[in-house]
């Protein structure tokens, strides 16, 4: 359910002349910046509160950030996605 719309979304976010580099950069950097911190934050929350509820709240917060970011993405339907040097 995640990767199906993700592929279509990511190809529409970047113009064709930088798409491959942009997608590769996002694909390589995002797990390092976001994914590597999640287990550390979860472990710190568990050690501090001795409960999984703060971890659940952290996951809800992360999901809300994702939902807000997706809602701010502009629609590209009907727009030219290729690069034109005249622009």
Biopython code that builds the backbone (N, CA, C, O; Angstrom):
import numpy as np
from Bio.PDB.StructureBuilder import StructureBuilder

atoms = [
    (1, "UNK", "N", (0.814, -1.199, 0.000)),
    (1, "UNK", "CA", (0.000, 0.000, 0.000)),
    (1, "UNK", "C", (0.855, 1.260, 0.000)),
    (1, "UNK", "O", (0.403, 2.317, -0.440)),
    (2, "UNK", "N", (2.063, 1.159, 0.480)),
    (2, "UNK", "CA", (2.919, 2.341, 0.553)),
    (2, "UNK", "C", (3.633, 2.609, -0.761)),
    (2, "UNK", "O", (3.618, 3.733, -1.262)),
    (3, "UNK", "N", (4.255, 1.587, -1.316)),
    (3, "UNK", "CA", (5.129, 1.805, -2.462)),
    (3, "UNK", "C", (4.396, 2.052, -3.769)),
    (3, "UNK", "O", (4.960, 2.655, -4.682)),
    (4, "UNK", "N", (3.185, 1.614, -3.879)),
    (4, "UNK", "CA", (2.431, 1.842, -5.110)),
    (4, "UNK", "C", (2.181, 3.329, -5.346)),
    (4, "UNK", "O", (2.556, 3.825, -6.408)),
    (5, "UNK", "N", (1.572, 4.066, -4.426)),
    (5, "UNK", "CA", (1.400, 5.504, -4.652)),
    (5, "UNK", "C", (2.708, 6.282, -4.508)),
    (5, "UNK", "O", (2.866, 7.350, -5.098)),
    (6, "UNK", "N", (3.630, 5.751, -3.736)),
    (6, "UNK", "CA", (4.911, 6.426, -3.522)),
    (6, "UNK", "C", (5.659, 6.602, -4.843)),
    (6, "UNK", "O", (6.218, 7.668, -5.103)),
    (7, "UNK", "N", (5.670, 5.573, -5.665)),
    (7, "UNK", "CA", (6.375, 5.646, -6.949)),
    (7, "UNK", "C", (5.782, 6.722, -7.844)),
    (7, "UNK", "O", (6.513, 7.512, -8.442)),
    (8, "UNK", "N", (4.477, 6.751, -7.935)),
    (8, "UNK", "CA", (3.822, 7.755, -8.777)),
    (8, "UNK", "C", (4.048, 9.160, -8.223)),
    (8, "UNK", "O", (4.302, 10.090, -8.988)),
    (9, "UNK", "N", (3.962, 9.321, -6.929)),
    (9, "UNK", "CA", (4.159, 10.627, -6.309)),
    (9, "UNK", "C", (5.571, 11.139, -6.535)),
    (9, "UNK", "O", (5.759, 12.290, -6.928)),
    (10, "UNK", "N", (6.552, 10.306, -6.293)),
    (10, "UNK", "CA", (7.938, 10.748, -6.401)),
    (10, "UNK", "C", (8.316, 11.124, -7.828)),
    (10, "UNK", "O", (9.087, 12.062, -8.030)),
    (11, "UNK", "N", (7.792, 10.416, -8.815)),
    (11, "UNK", "CA", (8.126, 10.781, -10.188)),
    (11, "UNK", "C", (7.506, 12.113, -10.578)),
    (11, "UNK", "O", (8.036, 12.806, -11.447)),
    (12, "UNK", "N", (6.408, 12.480, -9.962)),
    (12, "UNK", "CA", (5.771, 13.763, -10.274)),
    (12, "UNK", "C", (6.373, 14.940, -9.507)),
    (12, "UNK", "O", (6.144, 16.092, -9.875)),
    (13, "UNK", "N", (7.118, 14.678, -8.475)),
    (13, "UNK", "CA", (7.680, 15.763, -7.673)),
    (13, "UNK", "C", (8.862, 16.457, -8.335)),
    (13, "UNK", "O", (9.134, 17.626, -8.061)),
    (14, "UNK", "N", (9.560, 15.743, -9.200)),
    (14, "UNK", "CA", (10.784, 16.287, -9.779)),
    (14, "UNK", "C", (10.693, 16.328, -11.294)),
    (14, "UNK", "O", (10.130, 15.420, -11.905)),
    (15, "UNK", "N", (11.247, 17.384, -11.916)),
    (15, "UNK", "CA", (11.274, 17.427, -13.379)),
    (15, "UNK", "C", (12.204, 16.334, -13.926)),
    (15, "UNK", "O", (13.077, 15.839, -13.213)),
    (16, "UNK", "N", (12.012, 15.974, -15.164)),
    (16, "UNK", "CA", (12.718, 14.821, -15.722)),
    (16, "UNK", "C", (14.244, 14.975, -15.720)),
    (16, "UNK", "O", (14.946, 13.972, -15.594)),
    (17, "UNK", "N", (14.771, 16.176, -15.853)),
    (17, "UNK", "CA", (16.224, 16.328, -15.953)),
    (17, "UNK", "C", (16.944, 16.084, -14.624)),
    (17, "UNK", "O", (18.155, 15.863, -14.629)),
    (18, "UNK", "N", (16.253, 16.114, -13.504)),
    (18, "UNK", "CA", (16.872, 15.842, -12.205)),
    (18, "UNK", "C", (16.181, 14.709, -11.459)),
    (18, "UNK", "O", (16.511, 14.440, -10.304)),
    (19, "UNK", "N", (15.243, 14.054, -12.090)),
    (19, "UNK", "CA", (14.415, 13.066, -11.399)),
    (19, "UNK", "C", (15.230, 11.903, -10.835)),
    (19, "UNK", "O", (15.068, 11.553, -9.666)),
    (20, "UNK", "N", (16.083, 11.314, -11.625)),
    (20, "UNK", "CA", (16.827, 10.143, -11.165)),
    (20, "UNK", "C", (17.728, 10.498, -9.989)),
    (20, "UNK", "O", (17.767, 9.770, -8.997)),
    (21, "UNK", "N", (18.450, 11.606, -10.093)),
    (21, "UNK", "CA", (19.330, 12.041, -9.010)),
    (21, "UNK", "C", (18.536, 12.406, -7.768)),
    (21, "UNK", "O", (18.917, 12.038, -6.657)),
    (22, "UNK", "N", (17.449, 13.116, -7.943)),
    (22, "UNK", "CA", (16.622, 13.526, -6.804)),
    (22, "UNK", "C", (16.023, 12.332, -6.080)),
    (22, "UNK", "O", (16.052, 12.261, -4.851)),
    (23, "UNK", "N", (15.480, 11.395, -6.848)),
    (23, "UNK", "CA", (14.890, 10.211, -6.229)),
    (23, "UNK", "C", (15.945, 9.371, -5.527)),
    (23, "UNK", "O", (15.706, 8.846, -4.440)),
    (24, "UNK", "N", (17.097, 9.247, -6.142)),
    (24, "UNK", "CA", (18.169, 8.477, -5.525)),
    (24, "UNK", "C", (18.631, 9.129, -4.229)),
    (24, "UNK", "O", (18.858, 8.450, -3.228)),
    (25, "UNK", "N", (18.768, 10.439, -4.256)),
    (25, "UNK", "CA", (19.186, 11.156, -3.057)),
    (25, "UNK", "C", (18.164, 10.994, -1.932)),
    (25, "UNK", "O", (18.524, 10.727, -0.786)),
    (26, "UNK", "N", (16.889, 11.157, -2.274)),
    (26, "UNK", "CA", (15.825, 10.975, -1.276)),
    (26, "UNK", "C", (15.818, 9.551, -0.737)),
    (26, "UNK", "O", (15.663, 9.334, 0.465)),
    (27, "UNK", "N", (15.986, 8.593, -1.626)),
    (27, "UNK", "CA", (15.938, 7.187, -1.247)),
    (27, "UNK", "C", (17.106, 6.814, -0.333)),
    (27, "UNK", "O", (16.958, 5.966, 0.546)),
    (28, "UNK", "N", (18.263, 7.442, -0.536)),
    (28, "UNK", "CA", (19.443, 7.116, 0.255)),
    (28, "UNK", "C", (19.533, 7.909, 1.562)),
    (28, "UNK", "O", (19.978, 7.376, 2.578)),
    (29, "UNK", "N", (19.120, 9.165, 1.542)),
    (29, "UNK", "CA", (19.298, 10.035, 2.707)),
    (29, "UNK", "C", (18.156, 9.917, 3.714)),
    (29, "UNK", "O", (18.388, 9.973, 4.921)),
    (30, "UNK", "N", (16.942, 9.758, 3.235)),
    (30, "UNK", "CA", (15.784, 9.710, 4.144)),
    (30, "UNK", "C", (15.889, 8.610, 5.201)),
    (30, "UNK", "O", (15.625, 8.883, 6.372)),
    (31, "UNK", "N", (16.260, 7.388, 4.844)),
    (31, "UNK", "CA", (16.380, 6.370, 5.899)),
    (31, "UNK", "C", (17.457, 6.701, 6.931)),
    (31, "UNK", "O", (17.326, 6.354, 8.105)),
    (32, "UNK", "N", (18.511, 7.367, 6.491)),
    (32, "UNK", "CA", (19.576, 7.729, 7.431)),
    (32, "UNK", "C", (19.090, 8.807, 8.391)),
    (32, "UNK", "O", (19.289, 8.706, 9.602)),
    (33, "UNK", "N", (18.453, 9.838, 7.844)),
    (33, "UNK", "CA", (18.017, 10.951, 8.693)),
    (33, "UNK", "C", (16.798, 10.612, 9.542)),
    (33, "UNK", "O", (16.740, 10.977, 10.716)),
    (34, "UNK", "N", (15.843, 9.933, 8.971)),
    (34, "UNK", "CA", (14.603, 9.658, 9.704)),
    (34, "UNK", "C", (14.587, 8.256, 10.304)),
    (34, "UNK", "O", (14.281, 8.081, 11.484)),
    (35, "UNK", "N", (14.910, 7.280, 9.502)),
    (35, "UNK", "CA", (14.804, 5.891, 9.951)),
    (35, "UNK", "C", (15.782, 5.503, 11.032)),
    (35, "UNK", "O", (15.464, 4.674, 11.884)),
    (36, "UNK", "N", (16.965, 6.085, 11.015)),
    (36, "UNK", "CA", (17.957, 5.697, 12.023)),
    (36, "UNK", "C", (17.642, 6.280, 13.396)),
    (36, "UNK", "O", (18.071, 5.739, 14.415)),
    (37, "UNK", "N", (16.901, 7.373, 13.428)),
    (37, "UNK", "CA", (16.580, 7.995, 14.712)),
    (37, "UNK", "C", (15.378, 7.365, 15.402)),
    (37, "UNK", "O", (15.273, 7.426, 16.627)),
    (38, "UNK", "N", (14.476, 6.765, 14.647)),
    (38, "UNK", "CA", (13.245, 6.207, 15.231)),
    (38, "UNK", "C", (13.520, 5.158, 16.317)),
    (38, "UNK", "O", (12.925, 5.248, 17.391)),
    (39, "UNK", "N", (14.382, 4.182, 16.091)),
    (39, "UNK", "CA", (14.639, 3.220, 17.171)),
    (39, "UNK", "C", (15.290, 3.855, 18.391)),
    (39, "UNK", "O", (15.000, 3.467, 19.523)),
    (40, "UNK", "N", (16.164, 4.826, 18.170)),
    (40, "UNK", "CA", (16.828, 5.486, 19.300)),
    (40, "UNK", "C", (15.836, 6.308, 20.123)),
    (40, "UNK", "O", (15.874, 6.299, 21.354)),
    (41, "UNK", "N", (14.951, 7.015, 19.428)),
    (41, "UNK", "CA", (13.923, 7.802, 20.123)),
    (41, "UNK", "C", (12.975, 6.873, 20.877)),
    (41, "UNK", "O", (12.605, 7.143, 22.019)),
    (42, "UNK", "N", (12.588, 5.788, 20.234)),
    (42, "UNK", "CA", (11.682, 4.825, 20.886)),
    (42, "UNK", "C", (12.324, 4.220, 22.123)),
    (42, "UNK", "O", (11.672, 4.084, 23.159)),
    (43, "UNK", "N", (13.579, 3.862, 22.026)),
    (43, "UNK", "CA", (14.276, 3.292, 23.176)),
    (43, "UNK", "C", (14.404, 4.316, 24.298)),
    (43, "UNK", "O", (14.234, 3.973, 25.468)),
    (44, "UNK", "N", (14.700, 5.560, 23.961)),
    (44, "UNK", "CA", (14.800, 6.613, 24.984)),
    (44, "UNK", "C", (13.452, 6.834, 25.673)),
    (44, "UNK", "O", (13.388, 7.002, 26.891)),
    (45, "UNK", "N", (12.371, 6.831, 24.877)),
    (45, "UNK", "CA", (11.034, 6.992, 25.469)),
    (45, "UNK", "C", (10.690, 5.819, 26.379)),
    (45, "UNK", "O", (10.119, 6.010, 27.452)),
    (46, "UNK", "N", (11.030, 4.629, 25.961)),
    (46, "UNK", "CA", (10.747, 3.445, 26.780)),
    (46, "UNK", "C", (11.540, 3.476, 28.080)),
    (46, "UNK", "O", (11.008, 3.150, 29.142)),
    (47, "UNK", "N", (12.799, 3.862, 28.002)),
    (47, "UNK", "CA", (13.626, 3.933, 29.218)),
    (47, "UNK", "C", (13.140, 5.020, 30.172)),
    (47, "UNK", "O", (13.179, 4.842, 31.389)),
    (48, "UNK", "N", (12.686, 6.139, 29.627)),
    (48, "UNK", "CA", (12.258, 7.249, 30.484)),
    (48, "UNK", "C", (10.900, 6.989, 31.130)),
    (48, "UNK", "O", (10.716, 7.254, 32.318)),
    (49, "UNK", "N", (9.938, 6.466, 30.343)),
    (49, "UNK", "CA", (8.565, 6.336, 30.842)),
    (49, "UNK", "C", (8.177, 4.911, 31.229)),
    (49, "UNK", "O", (7.132, 4.710, 31.848)),
    (50, "UNK", "N", (8.986, 3.930, 30.881)),
    (50, "UNK", "CA", (8.695, 2.518, 31.187)),
    (50, "UNK", "C", (7.323, 2.086, 30.682)),
    (50, "UNK", "O", (6.629, 1.296, 31.323)),
    (51, "UNK", "N", (6.942, 2.621, 29.516)),
    (51, "UNK", "CA", (5.649, 2.313, 28.921)),
    (51, "UNK", "C", (5.759, 2.464, 27.413)),
    (51, "UNK", "O", (6.589, 3.222, 26.913)),
    (52, "UNK", "N", (4.918, 1.739, 26.697)),
    (52, "UNK", "CA", (4.925, 1.846, 25.234)),
    (52, "UNK", "C", (3.983, 2.954, 24.731)),
    (52, "UNK", "O", (3.977, 3.258, 23.538)),
    (53, "UNK", "N", (3.204, 3.547, 25.614)),
    (53, "UNK", "CA", (2.269, 4.604, 25.206)),
    (53, "UNK", "C", (2.998, 5.815, 24.613)),
    (53, "UNK", "O", (2.555, 6.319, 23.581)),
    (54, "UNK", "N", (4.092, 6.311, 25.207)),
    (54, "UNK", "CA", (4.808, 7.424, 24.564)),
    (54, "UNK", "C", (5.351, 7.061, 23.171)),
    (54, "UNK", "O", (5.430, 7.923, 22.296)),
    (55, "UNK", "N", (5.718, 5.813, 22.967)),
    (55, "UNK", "CA", (6.176, 5.371, 21.650)),
    (55, "UNK", "C", (5.022, 5.432, 20.660)),
    (55, "UNK", "O", (5.204, 5.856, 19.519)),
    (56, "UNK", "N", (3.847, 5.016, 21.083)),
    (56, "UNK", "CA", (2.665, 5.084, 20.223)),
    (56, "UNK", "C", (2.335, 6.540, 19.879)),
    (56, "UNK", "O", (1.974, 6.845, 18.743)),
    (57, "UNK", "N", (2.458, 7.423, 20.849)),
    (57, "UNK", "CA", (2.211, 8.849, 20.600)),
    (57, "UNK", "C", (3.243, 9.395, 19.611)),
    (57, "UNK", "O", (2.902, 10.182, 18.729)),
    (58, "UNK", "N", (4.488, 8.981, 19.756)),
    (58, "UNK", "CA", (5.547, 9.377, 18.824)),
    (58, "UNK", "C", (5.214, 8.909, 17.403)),
    (58, "UNK", "O", (5.399, 9.666, 16.450)),
    (59, "UNK", "N", (4.731, 7.687, 17.252)),
    (59, "UNK", "CA", (4.359, 7.170, 15.933)),
    (59, "UNK", "C", (3.168, 7.923, 15.341)),
    (59, "UNK", "O", (3.129, 8.188, 14.139)),
    (60, "UNK", "N", (2.202, 8.266, 16.186)),
    (60, "UNK", "CA", (1.058, 9.064, 15.722)),
    (60, "UNK", "C", (1.541, 10.438, 15.254)),
    (60, "UNK", "O", (1.095, 10.933, 14.219)),
    (61, "UNK", "N", (2.446, 11.051, 16.010)),
    (61, "UNK", "CA", (2.995, 12.345, 15.626)),
    (61, "UNK", "C", (3.739, 12.254, 14.286)),
    (61, "UNK", "O", (3.581, 13.121, 13.426)),
    (62, "UNK", "N", (4.542, 11.211, 14.115)),
    (62, "UNK", "CA", (5.267, 11.022, 12.857)),
    (62, "UNK", "C", (4.294, 10.817, 11.696)),
    (62, "UNK", "O", (4.531, 11.305, 10.590)),
    (63, "UNK", "N", (3.213, 10.104, 11.945)),
    (63, "UNK", "CA", (2.200, 9.892, 10.910)),
    (63, "UNK", "C", (1.506, 11.200, 10.554)),
    (63, "UNK", "O", (1.226, 11.458, 9.383)),
    (64, "UNK", "N", (1.229, 12.020, 11.554)),
    (64, "UNK", "CA", (0.603, 13.319, 11.290)),
    (64, "UNK", "C", (1.513, 14.222, 10.464)),
    (64, "UNK", "O", (1.042, 14.937, 9.580)),
    (65, "UNK", "N", (2.805, 14.193, 10.746)),
    (65, "UNK", "CA", (3.758, 14.968, 9.946)),
    (65, "UNK", "C", (3.715, 14.499, 8.496)),
    (65, "UNK", "O", (3.723, 15.323, 7.581)),
    (66, "UNK", "N", (3.670, 13.190, 8.277)),
    (66, "UNK", "CA", (3.592, 12.639, 6.921)),
    (66, "UNK", "C", (2.306, 13.055, 6.219)),
    (66, "UNK", "O", (2.331, 13.423, 5.044)),
    (67, "UNK", "N", (1.198, 13.001, 6.921)),
    (67, "UNK", "CA", (-0.091, 13.377, 6.336)),
    (67, "UNK", "C", (-0.091, 14.859, 5.956)),
    (67, "UNK", "O", (-0.577, 15.230, 4.887)),
    (68, "UNK", "N", (0.447, 15.689, 6.822)),
    (68, "UNK", "CA", (0.514, 17.128, 6.524)),
    (68, "UNK", "C", (1.404, 17.381, 5.307)),
    (68, "UNK", "O", (1.048, 18.171, 4.433)),
    (69, "UNK", "N", (2.542, 16.725, 5.247)),
    (69, "UNK", "CA", (3.451, 16.909, 4.106)),
    (69, "UNK", "C", (2.800, 16.462, 2.805)),
    (69, "UNK", "O", (2.919, 17.150, 1.791)),
    (70, "UNK", "N", (2.121, 15.335, 2.814)),
    (70, "UNK", "CA", (1.455, 14.844, 1.601)),
    (70, "UNK", "C", (0.350, 15.801, 1.179)),
    (70, "UNK", "O", (0.135, 16.015, -0.014)),
    (71, "UNK", "N", (-0.346, 16.373, 2.140)),
    (71, "UNK", "CA", (-1.434, 17.289, 1.790)),
    (71, "UNK", "C", (-0.908, 18.594, 1.178)),
    (71, "UNK", "O", (-1.658, 19.298, 0.502)),
    (72, "UNK", "N", (0.348, 18.920, 1.401)),
    (72, "UNK", "CA", (0.938, 20.142, 0.849)),
    (72, "UNK", "C", (1.554, 19.944, -0.540)),
    (72, "UNK", "O", (1.959, 20.914, -1.181)),
    (73, "UNK", "N", (1.624, 18.701, -1.002)),
    (73, "UNK", "CA", (2.182, 18.428, -2.336)),
    (73, "UNK", "C", (1.204, 18.928, -3.386)),
    (73, "UNK", "O", (0.003, 18.667, -3.308)),
    (74, "UNK", "N", (1.730, 19.650, -4.367)),
    (74, "UNK", "CA", (0.884, 20.217, -5.411)),
    (74, "UNK", "C", (0.553, 19.175, -6.472)),
    (74, "UNK", "O", (1.379, 18.328, -6.813)),
    (75, "UNK", "N", (-0.657, 19.252, -6.979)),
    (75, "UNK", "CA", (-1.114, 18.359, -8.047)),
    (75, "UNK", "C", (-0.407, 18.710, -9.350)),
    (75, "UNK", "O", (-0.257, 19.886, -9.684)),
    (76, "UNK", "N", (0.027, 17.691, -10.083)),
    (76, "UNK", "CA", (0.718, 17.930, -11.355)),
    (76, "UNK", "C", (-0.088, 17.422, -12.545)),
    (76, "UNK", "O", (0.427, 17.365, -13.662)),
    (77, "UNK", "N", (-1.320, 17.062, -12.321)),
    (77, "UNK", "CA", (-2.148, 16.548, -13.414)),
    (77, "UNK", "C", (-2.283, 17.613, -14.505)),
    (77, "UNK", "O", (-2.658, 18.755, -14.238)),
    (78, "UNK", "N", (-1.971, 17.213, -15.732)),
    (78, "UNK", "CA", (-2.105, 18.111, -16.862)),
    (78, "UNK", "C", (-0.929, 19.060, -17.053)),
    (78, "UNK", "O", (-0.933, 19.853, -17.994)),
    (79, "UNK", "N", (0.074, 18.999, -16.186)),
    (79, "UNK", "CA", (1.236, 19.871, -16.305)),
    (79, "UNK", "C", (2.378, 19.113, -16.975)),
    (79, "UNK", "O", (2.509, 17.898, -16.827)),
    (80, "UNK", "N", (3.188, 19.844, -17.704)),
    (80, "UNK", "CA", (4.345, 19.260, -18.372)),
    (80, "UNK", "C", (5.438, 19.006, -17.332)),
    (80, "UNK", "O", (5.792, 19.906, -16.571)),
    (81, "UNK", "N", (5.967, 17.789, -17.299)),
    (81, "UNK", "CA", (6.980, 17.437, -16.320)),
    (81, "UNK", "C", (8.385, 17.434, -16.904)),
    (81, "UNK", "O", (9.343, 17.150, -16.184)),
    (82, "UNK", "N", (8.531, 17.735, -18.161)),
    (82, "UNK", "CA", (9.850, 17.761, -18.780)),
    (82, "UNK", "C", (10.507, 19.108, -18.573)),
    (82, "UNK", "O", (9.844, 20.097, -18.262)),
    (83, "UNK", "N", (11.797, 19.136, -18.745)),
    (83, "UNK", "CA", (12.584, 20.348, -18.561)),
    (83, "UNK", "C", (12.675, 21.103, -19.880)),
    (83, "UNK", "O", (12.993, 20.523, -20.919)),
    (84, "UNK", "N", (12.397, 22.376, -19.830)),
    (84, "UNK", "CA", (12.491, 23.224, -21.011)),
    (84, "UNK", "C", (13.448, 24.360, -20.681)),
    (84, "UNK", "O", (13.182, 25.143, -19.769)),
    (85, "UNK", "N", (14.569, 24.465, -21.413)),
    (85, "UNK", "CA", (15.575, 25.498, -21.133)),
    (85, "UNK", "C", (15.070, 26.906, -21.382)),
    (85, "UNK", "O", (15.663, 27.870, -20.897)),
    (86, "UNK", "N", (13.978, 27.041, -22.134)),
    (86, "UNK", "CA", (13.433, 28.367, -22.434)),
    (86, "UNK", "C", (12.750, 28.989, -21.228)),
    (86, "UNK", "O", (12.540, 30.201, -21.193)),
    (87, "UNK", "N", (12.402, 28.177, -20.243)),
    (87, "UNK", "CA", (11.677, 28.692, -19.081)),
    (87, "UNK", "C", (12.561, 29.462, -18.148)),
    (87, "UNK", "O", (12.093, 29.958, -17.123)),
]
sb = StructureBuilder()
sb.init_structure("model")
sb.init_model(0)
sb.init_chain("A")
sb.init_seg("    ")
for serial, (resi, resn, name, xyz) in enumerate(atoms, 1):
    if name == "N":
        sb.init_residue(resn, " ", resi, " ")
    sb.init_atom(name, np.array(xyz, "f"), 0.0, 1.0, " ", f" {name:<3s}", serial, name[0])
structure = sb.get_structure()
